[in-house]
Amino acid sequence: AEGGAPLKLGDGSAPEVSPKGDRVAWLKSGAVWSSPLAGGGARLWFKTRGRISSLKFAPDGERVAFVSSRSEHSLIGM
């Protein structure tokens, strides 16, 4: 990265940057969290039953698609 020291946005894994490049979403404790890339505070975006994976922003950057894996089945949500 250029331009200075890294900025901690939050704890978690599997970060996904929005198409506009202004926001990042990530997984933490069975939920999706998000924050502006400039910082300013992480917030819980949503939580579902099951294990969430495969975050992908919609082209407009307002929603994310994800997979929720449950004991006997999985679903794709947005």
Sequence and secondary structure as in RCSB ss.txt:
>XXXX:A:sequence
AEGGAPLKLGDGSAPEVSPKGDRVAWLKSGAVWSSPLAGGGARLWFKTRGRISSLKFAPDGERVAFVSSRSEHSL
IGM
>XXXX:A:secstr
  SSS     S EEEEE TTSSEEEEEETTEEEEEETT S  EEEEE SSEEEEEEE TTSS EEEEEE SS EE
EE 
